[in-house]
Amino acid sequence: MSYLPDHGDETYHVARYDLRLDYKIVPNRLSAHAVLTAVARRQLSRFTLDLSGFKVSAVRVDGRAAKFARRGHRMTVKPARPLAEGAEFAVEVRYSGNPRPVGGRWGDIGWDELTDGALVASQPIGAPSWFPCNDRPGDKASYTVAVTTSSAYRVLVTGDLVSRQAGASATTWVFQRREPTSTYLMSVQIGRYDELPLPGPVAQRVAVPRRLRDKASADFGRQPEMMACFERLFGPYPFGEYVVVVTDDDLEDPIEAQGMAIFGANHVDGRCGFERLVAHELAHQWFGNSLTIARWQDIWLNEGFATYAEWLWSQESGGPGVAELVREWGARVPGSAFPIGDPGVAHLFDPPVYKRGALTLHALRGRVGDERFFAMLRSWATVWRHGAVTTADFVAHAEAHAGEPLGGFFAEWLGRW
């Protein structure tokens, strides 16, 4: 059963999103045109899109006006003609309004105003706050995103910058995200940012307010070493570039996005005080972003792996070793009141998912040995590169590498899955 049954529609798959956004910063006003290229998984006389809070002026399917009705963030679309199973079709939506986060049990999530600019934090339900989508984590698509806004601001989108057309008052930035990407991993960042390039074979840069540039240079200075460590352990970095954005506002937690991570000003102290989080967000590029969970109940595959990567980097960089961290967290979360492999929506982001997920990986490492364990991780990241995965997929992958059944082992550590 889906954890978020009121998000997403399994009757079709979106292959591509083309988004044209015109954003006025001071009034927080967005006018937009979205085209979704999709494939019907069965015959469709109607389907749903997720879009929150905007006025929709027109919907067209394959160039024909379509009827639509809205209830909350759900929009039901009825094409002029039914769509055959397997048919490719295009959905065009024109909409405008004041973007705001989607409210829910995790607070307000999505497009949000900064003191001077805007950010998008979409996990897990925030994507409909800025574009019409099939909001399921396993429905991965490619994207073109064009953002027009004041020329005084820098725009960063999760993708490769392919053009920038500057005008006196407004500039249009066009980005392409070619790799299949989940809706919740798409992000837009708008601010008065300087850019700080980082050395190394993988393109890396930090977008940061000028007042925080020196501190960010220190805090992210070891990120190239971290990248080299993770490439050695997990395989090649799965994207063309890694961009870190530091907002001028404080954030409760860093934000994960595809090929990008967003930190608050409070996460930058000039003393590497939040390096654990730097490692965690970078590790998500392999586990969470390239390999994306097909279902939210498998969230430990994101968070347990990223947490274990923190521990591996701690040992690599001269901090507490993995064995010490395992003892510490093994004492603090010796068990769990809920199954880590299917925690329930209420516990989706609770600490045991992160820490006991990491402990599960360490126990697996102890069972199969270092050579098989790290070969298993590299193969996992390579075989499923840019795909959607489940716990059952990982269990089967681990068994193939271990050469033995591991159902009982994972049942002990994860509970059901």
VEXNUDREN-272925 format. One record per residue (C-alpha): residue in three letters; x, y, z; residue number from 1. Coordinates in Angstrom, 3 decimals. Example, Ala and Ser with C-alpha at 12.3 -4.5 7.8 and 13.67 -1.06 7.14 Angstrom:
+-----+----------+----------+----------+-----+
! res !        u !        v !        w !   n !
+-----+----------+----------+----------+-----+
! ALA !   12.300 !   -4.500 !    7.800 !   1 !
! SER !   13.670 !   -1.060 !    7.140 !   2 !
+-----+----------+----------+----------+-----+
end
This chain:
+-----+----------+----------+----------+-----+
! res !        u !        v !        w !   n !
+-----+----------+----------+----------+-----+
! MET !    0.000 !    0.000 !    0.000 !   1 !
! SER !    1.281 !    3.485 !   -0.878 !   2 !
! TYR !    2.300 !    5.688 !    2.040 !   3 !
! LEU !    0.969 !    8.713 !    0.143 !   4 !
! PRO !   -2.075 !    7.429 !   -1.757 !   5 !
! ASP !   -3.226 !   10.949 !   -2.621 !   6 !
! HIS !   -0.005 !   11.630 !   -4.540 !   7 !
! GLY !    0.828 !   10.217 !   -7.951 !   8 !
! ASP !   -1.030 !    8.121 !  -10.517 !   9 !
! GLU !    0.198 !    4.652 !  -11.477 !  10 !
! THR !   -1.858 !    4.545 !  -14.687 !  11 !
! TYR !    0.765 !    6.480 !  -16.678 !  12 !
! HIS !    4.482 !    7.267 !  -16.677 !  13 !
! VAL !    5.978 !   10.686 !  -17.380 !  14 !
! ALA !    9.082 !   10.474 !  -19.564 !  15 !
! ARG !    9.820 !   14.191 !  -19.823 !  16 !
! TYR !    8.894 !   17.517 !  -18.253 !  17 !
! ASP !    9.386 !   20.846 !  -20.064 !  18 !
! LEU !    8.841 !   23.718 !  -17.619 !  19 !
! ARG !    8.867 !   27.428 !  -18.445 !  20 !
! LEU !    8.747 !   29.562 !  -15.300 !  21 !
! ASP !    8.516 !   33.352 !  -15.059 !  22 !
! TYR !    9.084 !   34.384 !  -11.445 !  23 !
! LYS !    8.692 !   37.851 !   -9.918 !  24 !
! ILE !   10.610 !   37.776 !   -6.650 !  25 !
! VAL !    9.144 !   40.654 !   -4.649 !  26 !
! PRO !    5.455 !   39.778 !   -5.153 !  27 !
! ASN !    6.339 !   36.029 !   -5.155 !  28 !
! ARG !    4.438 !   35.588 !   -8.392 !  29 !
! LEU !    4.911 !   32.639 !  -10.743 !  30 !
! SER !    3.493 !   32.357 !  -14.268 !  31 !
! ALA !    4.250 !   29.018 !  -15.856 !  32 !
! HIS !    3.767 !   26.719 !  -18.809 !  33 !
! ALA !    4.377 !   22.977 !  -18.369 !  34 !
! VAL !    4.415 !   20.233 !  -20.990 !  35 !
! LEU !    4.519 !   16.628 !  -19.797 !  36 !
! THR !    5.321 !   13.851 !  -22.265 !  37 !
! ALA !    3.868 !   10.617 !  -20.910 !  38 !
! VAL !    2.961 !    7.031 !  -21.758 !  39 !
! ALA !   -0.358 !    5.431 !  -20.801 !  40 !
! ARG !    0.004 !    2.168 !  -18.876 !  41 !
! ARG !   -3.583 !    1.222 !  -19.652 !  42 !
! GLN !   -6.464 !    2.751 !  -21.593 !  43 !
! LEU !   -7.240 !    6.096 !  -20.009 !  44 !
! SER !  -10.410 !    8.114 !  -20.165 !  45 !
! ARG !   -9.066 !   10.285 !  -17.322 !  46 !
! PHE !   -5.951 !   10.647 !  -15.179 !  47 !
! THR !   -4.697 !   12.817 !  -12.339 !  48 !
! LEU !   -1.919 !   15.358 !  -11.885 !  49 !
! ASP !   -0.565 !   16.829 !   -8.650 !  50 !
! LEU !   -0.556 !   20.638 !   -8.510 !  51 !
! SER !   -1.121 !   22.784 !   -5.444 !  52 !
! GLY !   -2.487 !   26.287 !   -5.078 !  53 !
! PHE !   -2.284 !   27.825 !   -8.556 !  54 !
! LYS !   -4.955 !   29.114 !  -10.900 !  55 !
! VAL !   -5.006 !   26.842 !  -13.960 !  56 !
! SER !   -6.022 !   28.704 !  -17.105 !  57 !
! ALA !   -5.794 !   25.864 !  -19.651 !  58 !
! VAL !   -5.130 !   22.160 !  -19.986 !  59 !
! ARG !   -4.586 !   20.458 !  -23.322 !  60 !
! VAL !   -3.896 !   16.813 !  -24.150 !  61 !
! ASP !   -2.263 !   16.149 !  -27.507 !  62 !
! GLY !   -3.132 !   19.697 !  -28.566 !  63 !
! ARG !   -6.863 !   19.404 !  -27.750 !  64 !
! ALA !   -8.558 !   21.241 !  -24.906 !  65 !
! ALA !   -9.221 !   18.863 !  -22.021 !  66 !
! LYS !  -11.722 !   19.093 !  -19.214 !  67 !
! PHE !  -10.276 !   19.254 !  -15.735 !  68 !
! ALA !  -11.469 !   19.450 !  -12.145 !  69 !
! ARG !   -9.499 !   20.243 !   -9.013 !  70 !
! ARG !   -9.756 !   19.109 !   -5.421 !  71 !
! GLY !   -6.960 !   20.142 !   -3.107 !  72 !
! HIS !   -3.649 !   19.430 !   -4.834 !  73 !
! ARG !   -5.223 !   16.845 !   -7.167 !  74 !
! MET !   -6.285 !   17.730 !  -10.690 !  75 !
! THR !   -8.341 !   15.212 !  -12.663 !  76 !
! VAL !   -7.913 !   15.583 !  -16.425 !  77 !
! LYS !  -10.348 !   14.163 !  -18.976 !  78 !
! PRO !   -8.887 !   14.148 !  -22.521 !  79 !
! ALA !  -11.114 !   14.896 !  -25.491 !  80 !
! ARG !  -10.404 !   11.344 !  -26.660 !  81 !
! PRO !   -9.492 !    8.281 !  -24.542 !  82 !
! LEU !   -5.828 !    7.316 !  -24.590 !  83 !
! ALA !   -4.922 !    3.801 !  -25.698 !  84 !
! GLU !   -2.724 !    1.584 !  -23.566 !  85 !
! GLY !    0.909 !    2.175 !  -24.541 !  86 !
! ALA !    0.145 !    5.485 !  -26.272 !  87 !
! GLU !    2.497 !    8.418 !  -25.833 !  88 !
! PHE !    0.672 !   11.647 !  -25.101 !  89 !
! ALA !    1.477 !   15.260 !  -24.220 !  90 !
! VAL !   -0.205 !   17.252 !  -21.448 !  91 !
! GLU !    0.071 !   21.032 !  -21.525 !  92 !
! VAL !   -0.811 !   23.066 !  -18.432 !  93 !
! ARG !   -0.784 !   26.855 !  -18.085 !  94 !
! TYR !   -0.966 !   28.156 !  -14.528 !  95 !
! SER !   -0.102 !   31.141 !  -12.353 !  96 !
! GLY !   -0.244 !   32.357 !   -8.792 !  97 !
! ASN !    1.763 !   32.798 !   -5.631 !  98 !
! PRO !    3.753 !   29.613 !   -5.007 !  99 !
! ARG !    3.722 !   28.383 !   -1.448 ! 100 !
! PRO !    4.735 !   25.169 !    0.297 ! 101 !
! VAL !    2.448 !   22.172 !    0.623 ! 102 !
! GLY !    1.361 !   21.644 !    4.221 ! 103 !
! GLY !    1.362 !   18.250 !    5.888 ! 104 !
! ARG !    2.628 !   16.135 !    8.753 ! 105 !
! TRP !    6.226 !   17.218 !    8.004 ! 106 !
! GLY !    5.440 !   20.919 !    8.052 ! 107 !
! ASP !    5.465 !   23.170 !    4.989 ! 108 !
! ILE !    7.389 !   21.627 !    2.078 ! 109 !
! GLY !    8.045 !   22.918 !   -1.430 ! 110 !
! TRP !    8.637 !   26.315 !   -3.042 ! 111 !
! ASP !    9.376 !   28.797 !   -0.266 ! 112 !
! GLU !   10.379 !   32.435 !   -0.065 ! 113 !
! LEU !   13.725 !   33.381 !    1.423 ! 114 !
! THR !   14.462 !   36.769 !    2.907 ! 115 !
! ASP !   15.917 !   37.638 !   -0.493 ! 116 !
! GLY !   15.131 !   34.977 !   -3.096 ! 117 !
! ALA !   13.500 !   31.554 !   -3.131 ! 118 !
! LEU !   14.254 !   27.881 !   -2.635 ! 119 !
! VAL !   12.580 !   24.551 !   -3.304 ! 120 !
! ALA !   12.676 !   21.694 !   -0.797 ! 121 !
! SER !   10.419 !   18.989 !   -2.208 ! 122 !
! GLN !   10.970 !   15.807 !   -0.161 ! 123 !
! PRO !    8.565 !   14.085 !    0.080 ! 124 !
! ILE !    5.461 !   15.985 !   -1.125 ! 125 !
! GLY !    6.636 !   19.432 !   -2.225 ! 126 !
! ALA !    6.976 !   19.062 !   -6.004 ! 127 !
! PRO !    3.316 !   20.016 !   -6.666 ! 128 !
! SER !    4.052 !   23.396 !   -5.054 ! 129 !
! TRP !    5.682 !   24.549 !   -8.292 ! 130 !
! PHE !    4.836 !   22.274 !  -11.222 ! 131 !
! PRO !    2.115 !   19.799 !  -12.301 ! 132 !
! CYS !    3.512 !   16.306 !  -11.923 ! 133 !
! ASN !    2.999 !   12.614 !  -11.335 ! 134 !
! ASP !    4.328 !   12.836 !   -7.790 ! 135 !
! ARG !    5.619 !    9.297 !   -7.165 ! 136 !
! PRO !    9.267 !    8.706 !   -6.209 ! 137 !
! GLY !    9.682 !    5.846 !   -8.687 ! 138 !
! ASP !    8.285 !    7.774 !  -11.671 ! 139 !
! LYS !   11.570 !    9.234 !  -12.920 ! 140 !
! ALA !   11.787 !   11.550 !  -15.925 ! 141 !
! SER !   14.131 !   13.923 !  -17.718 ! 142 !
! TYR !   13.596 !   17.688 !  -17.452 ! 143 !
! THR !   14.128 !   20.985 !  -19.201 ! 144 !
! VAL !   13.550 !   23.926 !  -16.861 ! 145 !
! ALA !   13.681 !   27.562 !  -17.999 ! 146 !
! VAL !   13.485 !   30.223 !  -15.289 ! 147 !
! THR !   13.095 !   33.933 !  -16.049 ! 148 !
! THR !   13.640 !   36.287 !  -13.126 ! 149 !
! SER !   15.390 !   39.494 !  -12.094 ! 150 !
! SER !   18.891 !   39.860 !  -13.519 ! 151 !
! ALA !   20.166 !   40.798 !  -10.056 ! 152 !
! TYR !   19.799 !   37.167 !   -8.958 ! 153 !
! ARG !   21.515 !   33.898 !   -9.760 ! 154 !
! VAL !   19.352 !   30.884 !  -10.592 ! 155 !
! LEU !   20.431 !   27.305 !   -9.933 ! 156 !
! VAL !   18.323 !   24.330 !  -10.986 ! 157 !
! THR !   19.065 !   20.628 !  -10.577 ! 158 !
! GLY !   20.499 !   20.149 !  -14.048 ! 159 !
! ASP !   23.127 !   21.321 !  -16.499 ! 160 !
! LEU !   22.999 !   24.982 !  -17.501 ! 161 !
! VAL !   22.578 !   24.998 !  -21.293 ! 162 !
! SER !   21.861 !   28.685 !  -21.927 ! 163 !
! ARG !   21.594 !   32.043 !  -20.205 ! 164 !
! GLN !   20.002 !   34.982 !  -21.955 ! 165 !
! ALA !   20.640 !   38.148 !  -19.954 ! 166 !
! GLY !   18.616 !   41.323 !  -20.259 ! 167 !
! ALA !   18.734 !   44.625 !  -18.458 ! 168 !
! SER !   15.997 !   43.713 !  -16.014 ! 169 !
! ALA !   15.392 !   39.974 !  -16.453 ! 170 !
! THR !   17.493 !   36.937 !  -17.339 ! 171 !
! THR !   16.340 !   33.551 !  -18.610 ! 172 !
! TRP !   18.279 !   30.519 !  -17.374 ! 173 !
! VAL !   17.724 !   27.165 !  -19.103 ! 174 !
! PHE !   18.738 !   23.892 !  -17.470 ! 175 !
! GLN !   18.503 !   20.291 !  -18.619 ! 176 !
! ARG !   18.345 !   17.284 !  -16.332 ! 177 !
! ARG !   18.999 !   14.420 !  -18.725 ! 178 !
! GLU !   19.243 !   11.630 !  -16.156 ! 179 !
! PRO !   15.937 !   10.110 !  -14.976 ! 180 !
! THR !   14.934 !   12.111 !  -11.915 ! 181 !
! SER !   12.190 !   11.817 !   -9.331 ! 182 !
! THR !    9.869 !   14.801 !   -8.879 ! 183 !
! TYR !   10.913 !   15.308 !   -5.258 ! 184 !
! LEU !   14.575 !   15.641 !   -6.306 ! 185 !
! MET !   14.009 !   18.589 !   -8.639 ! 186 !
! SER !   14.871 !   21.964 !   -7.163 ! 187 !
! VAL !   15.122 !   25.663 !   -7.992 ! 188 !
! GLN !   17.318 !   28.050 !   -6.017 ! 189 !
! ILE !   17.230 !   31.831 !   -6.527 ! 190 !
! GLY !   19.473 !   34.218 !   -4.632 ! 191 !
! ARG !   22.310 !   36.741 !   -4.697 ! 192 !
! TYR !   25.035 !   34.127 !   -4.775 ! 193 !
! ASP !   28.756 !   34.157 !   -5.474 ! 194 !
! GLU !   30.230 !   30.957 !   -6.857 ! 195 !
! LEU !   33.162 !   29.156 !   -5.288 ! 196 !
! PRO !   34.731 !   26.457 !   -7.522 ! 197 !
! LEU !   36.251 !   23.386 !   -5.879 ! 198 !
! PRO !   39.170 !   21.410 !   -7.355 ! 199 !
! GLY !   39.116 !   17.820 !   -8.572 ! 200 !
! PRO !   38.148 !   15.702 !  -11.580 ! 201 !
! VAL !   34.424 !   15.941 !  -10.727 ! 202 !
! ALA !   33.041 !   19.440 !  -11.351 ! 203 !
! GLN !   32.034 !   20.902 !   -7.977 ! 204 !
! ARG !   31.065 !   24.407 !   -6.910 ! 205 !
! VAL !   29.478 !   26.206 !   -3.979 ! 206 !
! ALA !   26.937 !   29.000 !   -4.479 ! 207 !
! VAL !   27.092 !   31.179 !   -1.390 ! 208 !
! PRO !   26.216 !   34.698 !   -0.203 ! 209 !
! ARG !   29.303 !   36.877 !   -0.279 ! 210 !
! ARG !   29.287 !   37.382 !    3.490 ! 211 !
! LEU !   29.645 !   33.608 !    3.996 ! 212 !
! ARG !   32.195 !   32.922 !    1.269 ! 213 !
! ASP !   35.242 !   32.515 !    3.539 ! 214 !
! LYS !   33.440 !   30.250 !    5.987 ! 215 !
! ALA !   32.016 !   28.117 !    3.169 ! 216 !
! SER !   35.472 !   27.816 !    1.639 ! 217 !
! ALA !   36.669 !   26.243 !    4.888 ! 218 !
! ASP !   33.598 !   24.132 !    5.561 ! 219 !
! PHE !   33.450 !   22.587 !    2.083 ! 220 !
! GLY !   37.207 !   22.590 !    1.542 ! 221 !
! ARG !   37.525 !   18.831 !    2.118 ! 222 !
! GLN !   34.601 !   17.963 !   -0.141 ! 223 !
! PRO !   36.914 !   17.034 !   -3.062 ! 224 !
! GLU !   38.652 !   14.509 !   -0.771 ! 225 !
! MET !   35.253 !   13.262 !    0.298 ! 226 !
! MET !   34.220 !   12.878 !   -3.344 ! 227 !
! ALA !   37.379 !   10.848 !   -4.071 ! 228 !
! CYS !   36.689 !    8.631 !   -1.055 ! 229 !
! PHE !   33.107 !    7.921 !   -2.088 ! 230 !
! GLU !   34.080 !    7.265 !   -5.688 ! 231 !
! ARG !   36.551 !    4.683 !   -4.439 ! 232 !
! LEU !   33.964 !    3.043 !   -2.180 ! 233 !
! PHE !   30.779 !    3.401 !   -4.262 ! 234 !
! GLY !   31.967 !    3.828 !   -7.842 ! 235 !
! PRO !   32.009 !    6.847 !  -10.204 ! 236 !
! TYR !   30.013 !    9.926 !   -9.246 ! 237 !
! PRO !   26.709 !    9.418 !  -11.099 ! 238 !
! PHE !   26.182 !   12.955 !  -12.451 ! 239 !
! GLY !   28.152 !   15.544 !  -14.380 ! 240 !
! GLU !   28.393 !   18.102 !  -11.586 ! 241 !
! TYR !   27.776 !   18.566 !   -7.878 ! 242 !
! VAL !   26.469 !   21.951 !   -6.719 ! 243 !
! VAL !   26.159 !   23.053 !   -3.106 ! 244 !
! VAL !   23.948 !   26.042 !   -2.337 ! 245 !
! VAL !   24.251 !   27.926 !    0.954 ! 246 !
! THR !   21.234 !   30.150 !    1.532 ! 247 !
! ASP !   21.438 !   33.449 !    3.373 ! 248 !
! ASP !   18.684 !   32.176 !    5.691 ! 249 !
! ASP !   18.865 !   29.458 !    8.331 ! 250 !
! LEU !   17.408 !   26.036 !    7.490 ! 251 !
! GLU !   16.344 !   23.311 !    9.899 ! 252 !
! ASP !   18.099 !   20.601 !    7.863 ! 253 !
! PRO !   20.081 !   20.468 !    4.628 ! 254 !
! ILE !   18.015 !   19.684 !    1.534 ! 255 !
! GLU !   18.722 !   16.814 !   -0.830 ! 256 !
! ALA !   18.297 !   17.276 !   -4.583 ! 257 !
! GLN !   19.627 !   15.620 !   -7.739 ! 258 !
! GLY !   23.225 !   16.716 !   -8.263 ! 259 !
! MET !   22.701 !   19.396 !   -5.614 ! 260 !
! ALA !   22.490 !   19.940 !   -1.870 ! 261 !
! ILE !   21.188 !   23.030 !   -0.061 ! 262 !
! PHE !   22.496 !   24.160 !    3.322 ! 263 !
! GLY !   21.362 !   27.001 !    5.551 ! 264 !
! ALA !   23.564 !   29.836 !    6.762 ! 265 !
! ASN !   23.441 !   28.139 !   10.177 ! 266 !
! HIS !   25.260 !   25.111 !    8.735 ! 267 !
! VAL !   28.324 !   27.218 !    7.878 ! 268 !
! ASP !   30.624 !   28.053 !   10.796 ! 269 !
! GLY !   34.081 !   28.097 !    9.186 ! 270 !
! ARG !   35.223 !   25.265 !   11.470 ! 271 !
! CYS !   33.783 !   22.227 !    9.622 ! 272 !
! GLY !   31.284 !   21.816 !   12.441 ! 273 !
! PHE !   28.705 !   20.300 !   10.101 ! 274 !
! GLU !   30.981 !   18.082 !    8.003 ! 275 !
! ARG !   28.878 !   15.044 !    8.929 ! 276 !
! LEU !   26.010 !   16.641 !    7.012 ! 277 !
! VAL !   28.280 !   17.503 !    4.079 ! 278 !
! ALA !   29.162 !   13.802 !    3.796 ! 279 !
! HIS !   25.550 !   12.716 !    4.206 ! 280 !
! GLU !   24.237 !   14.934 !    1.410 ! 281 !
! LEU !   27.050 !   14.006 !   -0.965 ! 282 !
! ALA !   26.438 !   10.279 !   -0.359 ! 283 !
! HIS !   22.801 !   10.778 !   -1.340 ! 284 !
! GLN !   23.927 !   11.414 !   -4.906 ! 285 !
! TRP !   24.621 !    7.677 !   -5.137 ! 286 !
! PHE !   22.003 !    6.413 !   -2.671 ! 287 !
! GLY !   18.749 !    8.307 !   -3.029 ! 288 !
! ASN !   19.310 !   10.312 !   -6.201 ! 289 !
! SER !   20.939 !    8.008 !   -8.750 ! 290 !
! LEU !   19.344 !    4.993 !   -7.040 ! 291 !
! THR !   15.932 !    6.306 !   -6.042 ! 292 !
! ILE !   13.476 !    4.368 !   -3.950 ! 293 !
! ALA !   10.423 !    3.197 !   -5.872 ! 294 !
! ARG !    8.297 !    3.363 !   -2.694 ! 295 !
! TRP !    8.560 !    5.589 !    0.366 ! 296 !
! GLN !    8.539 !    2.578 !    2.710 ! 297 !
! ASP !   12.049 !    1.734 !    1.444 ! 298 !
! ILE !   13.465 !    5.030 !    2.738 ! 299 !
! TRP !   16.198 !    3.232 !    4.718 ! 300 !
! LEU !   17.886 !    2.560 !    1.359 ! 301 !
! ASN !   18.441 !    6.320 !    1.160 ! 302 !
! GLU !   19.032 !    7.312 !    4.748 ! 303 !
! GLY !   20.742 !    4.216 !    6.151 ! 304 !
! PHE !   23.254 !    4.228 !    3.293 ! 305 !
! ALA !   23.959 !    7.970 !    3.597 ! 306 !
! THR !   24.390 !    7.626 !    7.353 ! 307 !
! TYR !   26.836 !    4.749 !    6.925 ! 308 !
! ALA !   28.733 !    6.909 !    4.430 ! 309 !
! GLU !   29.071 !    9.537 !    7.186 ! 310 !
! TRP !   30.734 !    6.904 !    9.380 ! 311 !
! LEU !   33.034 !    5.760 !    6.593 ! 312 !
! TRP !   34.136 !    9.347 !    5.959 ! 313 !
! SER !   34.632 !    9.974 !    9.679 ! 314 !
! GLN !   37.123 !    7.130 !    9.817 ! 315 !
! GLU !   38.761 !    8.134 !    6.527 ! 316 !
! SER !   39.257 !   11.736 !    7.688 ! 317 !
! GLY !   40.688 !   10.954 !   11.109 ! 318 !
! GLY !   37.511 !   11.263 !   13.166 ! 319 !
! PRO !   35.815 !    8.564 !   15.208 ! 320 !
! GLY !   36.162 !    5.181 !   13.511 ! 321 !
! VAL !   33.291 !    3.098 !   12.165 ! 322 !
! ALA !   33.596 !    0.578 !   15.030 ! 323 !
! GLU !   33.313 !    3.380 !   17.603 ! 324 !
! LEU !   30.265 !    4.884 !   15.902 ! 325 !
! VAL !   28.639 !    1.453 !   15.614 ! 326 !
! ARG !   29.098 !    0.922 !   19.369 ! 327 !
! GLU !   27.692 !    4.360 !   20.123 ! 328 !
! TRP !   24.619 !    4.065 !   17.944 ! 329 !
! GLY !   24.123 !    0.392 !   18.703 ! 330 !
! ALA !   23.706 !    1.387 !   22.346 ! 331 !
! ARG !   21.442 !    4.338 !   21.535 ! 332 !
! VAL !   19.146 !    2.532 !   19.058 ! 333 !
! PRO !   19.544 !   -1.153 !   19.989 ! 334 !
! GLY !   16.180 !   -1.990 !   18.452 ! 335 !
! SER !   13.180 !   -0.202 !   17.064 ! 336 !
! ALA !    9.517 !    0.021 !   17.932 ! 337 !
! PHE !    8.733 !   -0.139 !   14.218 ! 338 !
! PRO !   10.183 !   -2.142 !   11.296 ! 339 !
! ILE !   12.939 !   -0.186 !    9.563 ! 340 !
! GLY !   12.092 !   -1.817 !    6.235 ! 341 !
! ASP !    8.486 !   -0.587 !    6.431 ! 342 !
! PRO !    8.422 !    2.132 !    9.108 ! 343 !
! GLY !    5.001 !    3.587 !    8.363 ! 344 !
! VAL !    4.385 !    7.105 !    7.174 ! 345 !
! ALA !    4.467 !    8.491 !   10.730 ! 346 !
! HIS !    8.074 !    7.273 !   11.215 ! 347 !
! LEU !    9.368 !    7.946 !    7.712 ! 348 !
! PHE !   12.150 !   10.319 !    8.807 ! 349 !
! ASP !   12.664 !    9.145 !   12.399 ! 350 !
! PRO !   16.263 !    8.631 !   13.639 ! 351 !
! PRO !   16.084 !    4.793 !   13.833 ! 352 !
! VAL !   15.524 !    4.657 !   10.051 ! 353 !
! TYR !   18.861 !    6.439 !    9.624 ! 354 !
! LYS !   20.937 !    4.899 !   12.398 ! 355 !
! ARG !   19.582 !    1.358 !   12.493 ! 356 !
! GLY !   19.671 !    1.386 !    8.706 ! 357 !
! ALA !   23.401 !    2.128 !    8.921 ! 358 !
! LEU !   23.827 !   -0.536 !   11.614 ! 359 !
! THR !   22.164 !   -3.029 !    9.281 ! 360 !
! LEU !   24.775 !   -2.317 !    6.637 ! 361 !
! HIS !   27.596 !   -2.724 !    9.133 ! 362 !
! ALA !   26.163 !   -6.036 !   10.304 ! 363 !
! LEU !   25.990 !   -7.151 !    6.669 ! 364 !
! ARG !   29.614 !   -6.085 !    6.227 ! 365 !
! GLY !   30.585 !   -8.196 !    9.229 ! 366 !
! ARG !   28.721 !  -11.186 !    7.843 ! 367 !
! VAL !   30.113 !  -11.193 !    4.293 ! 368 !
! GLY !   33.517 !   -9.535 !    4.854 ! 369 !
! ASP !   34.940 !   -6.270 !    3.573 ! 370 !
! GLU !   35.876 !   -7.466 !    0.098 ! 371 !
! ARG !   32.414 !   -8.770 !   -0.749 ! 372 !
! PHE !   30.635 !   -5.945 !    1.069 ! 373 !
! PHE !   32.291 !   -3.083 !   -0.800 ! 374 !
! ALA !   32.120 !   -4.950 !   -4.101 ! 375 !
! MET !   28.414 !   -5.341 !   -3.361 ! 376 !
! LEU !   27.974 !   -1.586 !   -2.750 ! 377 !
! ARG !   29.856 !   -0.619 !   -5.924 ! 378 !
! SER !   27.854 !   -3.111 !   -7.960 ! 379 !
! TRP !   24.576 !   -1.942 !   -6.377 ! 380 !
! ALA !   25.320 !    1.656 !   -7.368 ! 381 !
! THR !   26.403 !    0.630 !  -10.880 ! 382 !
! VAL !   23.795 !   -1.954 !  -11.860 ! 383 !
! TRP !   20.886 !    0.234 !  -10.725 ! 384 !
! ARG !   22.415 !    3.565 !  -11.816 ! 385 !
! HIS !   19.628 !    6.145 !  -12.371 ! 386 !
! GLY !   16.993 !    3.492 !  -11.595 ! 387 !
! ALA !   14.243 !    2.955 !   -9.012 ! 388 !
! VAL !   14.893 !    0.333 !   -6.329 ! 389 !
! THR !   13.217 !   -1.506 !   -3.462 ! 390 !
! THR !   14.431 !   -3.350 !   -0.381 ! 391 !
! ALA !   13.601 !   -6.631 !   -2.106 ! 392 !
! ASP !   15.971 !   -5.602 !   -4.920 ! 393 !
! PHE !   18.767 !   -4.977 !   -2.436 ! 394 !
! VAL !   18.171 !   -8.222 !   -0.557 ! 395 !
! ALA !   18.392 !  -10.167 !   -3.838 ! 396 !
! HIS !   21.536 !   -8.239 !   -4.805 ! 397 !
! ALA !   23.155 !   -8.936 !   -1.425 ! 398 !
! GLU !   22.297 !  -12.636 !   -1.629 ! 399 !
! ALA !   23.862 !  -12.898 !   -5.073 ! 400 !
! HIS !   27.109 !  -11.411 !   -3.781 ! 401 !
! ALA !   27.107 !  -13.312 !   -0.504 ! 402 !
! GLY !   26.289 !  -16.635 !   -2.137 ! 403 !
! GLU !   23.793 !  -17.488 !    0.599 ! 404 !
! PRO !   20.189 !  -16.738 !    1.593 ! 405 !
! LEU !   19.914 !  -13.572 !    3.692 ! 406 !
! GLY !   16.159 !  -13.355 !    4.254 ! 407 !
! GLY !   16.487 !  -14.204 !    7.935 ! 408 !
! PHE !   19.324 !  -11.717 !    8.426 ! 409 !
! PHE !   17.358 !   -8.833 !    6.903 ! 410 !
! ALA !   14.191 !   -9.835 !    8.754 ! 411 !
! GLU !   16.133 !   -9.564 !   12.012 ! 412 !
! TRP !   17.471 !   -6.105 !   11.208 ! 413 !
! LEU !   14.706 !   -4.546 !    9.136 ! 414 !
! GLY !   11.580 !   -6.362 !   10.274 ! 415 !
! ARG !    9.186 !   -6.651 !    7.357 ! 416 !
! TRP !    9.731 !   -5.049 !    3.985 ! 417 !
+-----+----------+----------+----------+-----+
end
